[in-house]
Amino acid sequence: MKLMTTCLAAVTAALTFATAGQAETLRLGDFQSTSHIVSVEGTTKWMAAVEEATDGAITFQHFPSQQAAKSKAQLDAVNNGILDAALLGTPYHADVLPLNSVVALPGFYTTAEQGTKALQAMLKDGPLREEILAAGVTPIFGFVLPPYQVLAKARLGQPADWDAQDIRTSGSTQAMTARALGGVGISIPGPEVYTAVERGRLDAVLFPLASVPGYKLNEVVSHISTNGSFGGYSFVMVIRSDLFDGLPEETQAELLRLGDESALHVAQAQDASVSELIEEWKAEGIDTYEFTDEELTAVKDALSAVSLDWVERIKSDNAQAVLDAYAAQTSQ
């Protein structure tokens, strides 16, 4: 990995843009493994579709599993010319993309498809797109993970059940969700969560169910909720703006068109996988449970202040407008 990173760093940032009869290879960074559903049904599928649609005018050199840059450094790697494109996990870049953290708010979408359609609409025009462009990259497509559920060693229902529980959260917005329910949000990298639960460092984990197999968390918990909505996680495929702007218009259009298709496909694939996983976990003896109507109401009430706190914390003139737009998009 060190050798590959060194070689990448040595590559000149200058790029000869794709022209007729000349193939262009884009160095694409990714922090997911190639076995993760996000890669199988999203990133690698999109790359293959682009190569085919452009007759090889655009090809890719893929660096998954943080081979070119750590998850939090993917954006910097693109801007510094180490990479040409990257699949960003937006929560890892909340300092640069704070408005995009709106997806992490709880209670807004119930399926990956619903959340992805909302995100895609907001990436085409408005503050989320402008924020990404201001970071020096152009959004090609975005999608979300299924809504986060709670995986725990005991059934967590009413807010009282969450009191003082050590809960793994992803990003500062989700940490607010844990606190609103009385828990303690703890930030731990995904690969370390299994051991943290196994050794008792964590009582529970907020996690998207489609991603559970990649981390084998079903081996260390006994209760998994299935109908909660404890926030989301968004991915955005980006290409360095000066590079993208230099591509022929027809090539740009193909990248975006195939991005739209890929975003919807990976969302639907994740939703389908969740249903299958729930049945598998039931067979393993795990308590896969639905919150009762009473519990859902109590949890929703407890979480009602999180969105207001988010607007205050972001400290942006666009925060309330983004929240309102997100609420409108996810209600469709």
N, C-alpha and C positions, 0 to 999 in steps of 0.2 A: 504493500500500500504506500509506503514511504517513497519507494522508487517511482511509482506511478504518479504520485503527487508532485514529486520533483520534476519529472518529465513534463507534466502538464504546465507547471509554473514556468518552464523554460520556453514553452510555445509562445510565439509572438502573438500579441493581441490583434494584430492586423489581420483582416479577413477579406479574401476576394469573394465578392458577392456572387450568388448563383446567376449565371447567364446561360443563354441558349447553348446547348452542347457541352456545357461544363458542369460537372458534378460538384456539389458542395457538401462537405462533411461537417456537421455541427456536433460539438462536444457537449453532451447533455448530462448534467449531474442529477443525482437522485439519492435520497437517504434510505429509501425502502429497498428491501431485498427483492430479487427477481421472482421469488416464490409468493410474495405478498399479493393479495387480490388487487390492490391498487396498481401494482406493476403489471400483473398478468392481464387484467381486463382494461387497464388504463394506459399507462405510459408505453409499454412495449407494443401494445396493439396500435396506438396512435402513431408511433414511429414507423411501424411496418406499413400502415396505411398511407402515410406521407411519402415514403419511399416508392411505393407502388404508384400512387396517383401522380407523382412528378416524374415518373419514368427514370428514377435514379438521379434526378437533378439535385435532390436533397437526400442525403443519407445521414446517419447518426453514429457517433461513437459514444456508447452508453457507459456511464460510470455509476452503477448502483451502490447501495450499501455504504454510502459515505466514502467511496474510494477516492474521489477527487476533493471533497470538502465535507466537513462535519455538517450536521443538519442545520445548525445555526449560522453556518458560514456559506451556505449555497448562494445567497444573493450577492455577497461580497465577491465570491469566486466568479460570478458572471460579470460583475462590474469591473473586476480586475483583469478580465481576459483569460483567466484560467479555464473558464467554461464559456460556452456561447449561449447555453440555455439551461434551465433547471426546473425541476418540479419542486416548488417551494411549499413547505408546510407553514402557512402564514402565522400561526401562533409563535413560531420560532423567530419571527421577525417583527414582533409587536412594537418594538421601539421605532422602527421605520414605517411600519404599516399598521398603526393603531386602529384606524377605522375598520380595517378588514377583520379585526377581532370580534366584530359584531356577531359573527357566526357562532362564537363560543357561548353566547347568551342562552340560558335555558328556556325551554317552553315554546320554541318557535316552529320547529318542524318535527314530523313524526317518521318520515322515511328519507332515505338518501336522495331519492328521485325528487321529492318535493323541495328539499333544501338545495339541491343542485340547480334546479330550474330557477330558483330565486337568485342564487349566486351568479349564475350565468347572465341573467338579465342585468344585474347590477355591475357586472364587469364590462358590459358593452357601453355603458354610459353612466356618468355621475361620479361622485366622490371616491368610490372604491377604485374605479379605473384610474382616475386622476392621481390618486395616491401611489398606485403602482407605477404609473408612467413617471412620476416625479422621482422614483427610486432608480430610474435609468433603464427600466425593462418594460416590455410590452406584454400584457396578458393575452395568451392564446386561448386558453379555456380554464375553467375551474370546476371543481366538484367537491362534495362534502362526504364525510363518513356518515354512516347511520347515526342517529342521535345517541349520545352517551347513555349507558345504563349503569347501574351499580352492581358490582360483583363483590360479594362479601362472605365473611365466615358466619354471619348471622343474618337473618332476614331484617332488612331495613325498610320500614314502611312510614309510619308517622314521624314527623320531625323529632319527636322525643327519642326515637330509636337511634338517631344520628348523633346524639349529644356526645361530644368528646371523642368521637371516632376519628382515628387517623386515616385520612382518605387521600389516595393518590389522585392528583389533579394535573391537568395539562394547561399550563399558562395561568396568568394572573386573573383572567375573567372567570375561569372555572374554579379557581381558588375562592373567589367571592361566592360562588354557588355553594361550595362545601361549608363555608362560614355561615351563610344564611340559614343553613339547615342545622347548625349547631356543631358541625364537625370541624376538623382541623385539616386544611388543605396542605398537602405535602408534594413538592415537585420532585419526581424521580424519573429518570430516563426510562423509556419503554423497556429496553433490554434488562433493566435491573429490577423491574416490578415483581417478577416471579419470585426471586429470592427474598425480596422485602416482605412479601405476603407470607411466604413459607416460614420465614424466621420470626414473624410476629411484629415486624416493624410497621406494617400497615394492617389496618382492620378491614379496609375496603378499597375498592378501586373504581373510579369513574372511567369507563372505557367503551368504545364502540364495539358491538358484538361481532361485526364482520372481521375485526382485527384480532379477536381473542385467540384463534388458532395459531397465528404467527408467533404468539408469545406463550402459548400453552397455559394461559391463566386458569382455564377450566380445571386444571389439575390441582390447584391450590385454594379454590374457593368452593363453597357448598351452596350458595344462593346467588341467583342471577335474575335481575328484574328484566322484563321484556317490553313494558309499555310506558316507561318513563321518558323524559326528554330533558336530560341534564346538560344541554348544550351540544355544540357540534365542533367539527374540526374541518377546516377547508384547505384544499390543495389548489395551487394555481401554477399552471405551466407558463413559464415566461421565456422570452428571448430578448437578448440585449437590444435595446431600441435602435441604436445606430445600425446594427446588423439587419434587423427586421425591416427597417425603413428602406434599406438598400436593395432588398429583394424585389424582383419583378412583381407587379401588382397581382398577376394571376397566381404566382406562387404564394403570396401573402393570403390571397383568398382561399386557396386550397388548405393551407395550414389552419386557418380559422374554421372553415367548413368542417374539416375532419375533426377539429377540436370540439365543435358542437356535438358531433356524433359520438365522439369518445366519452365526453362528459356524461351524456345521458346513458350510454352503455355501461360505464363502470358503476354508475349509481344504481341502475337496475340490477346489475350483477350482484352488488353488495346486498341489496334488499332481498334478493332471492336466496343468497347464501345464509342470511340470518335465519330464515324460516327453517332451513335444513339443519343448521347448527342447534337450534332450540330443541329439535326432536332428538338429535344425537345426545345432547346433554341430559335430557330427560331420561334417556335410556341408560345413561351413566349413573343415574341416581341423584343428579343435581336438582335442587329445588329451583326450577325456572318459573317465576311467579309474576303475576300481574298485580299492580297496585289496585286496591279497591277504589271505588269512586270517592269514598271518604278520604282515603289516603292521598289520592291525586289532588283533591281540593285543598287539603292541608299543606301539601308540598308546594302547590302553586301559590298559595297565599304567602308561604314563607319565602318564596323566591321572587315575589313581586317587586321587591326593592332592588334586585340585582341590576336590572336594566337601567333604573334611575341612577344607581351608583356608577354604572359604566359610563353614562353620559357625562357625569361630573368628573370622573377620573380621566377620561380621554382629553378633556379640556380643548375641544376643537369646536369651531363655529358650525361645523358640518355634522357633529355627532348626533344631534337630535334628528336631523333630516335623514341621516343614514339609518337610524333606528326605526323611524317611521316608514321609510321605504322598505326596509327589511320585513317589518311587520306586515306591510301590505302585500309584498311579494309572496311571503310564506302562507298567507291566508287564501291565496288563489287555488 
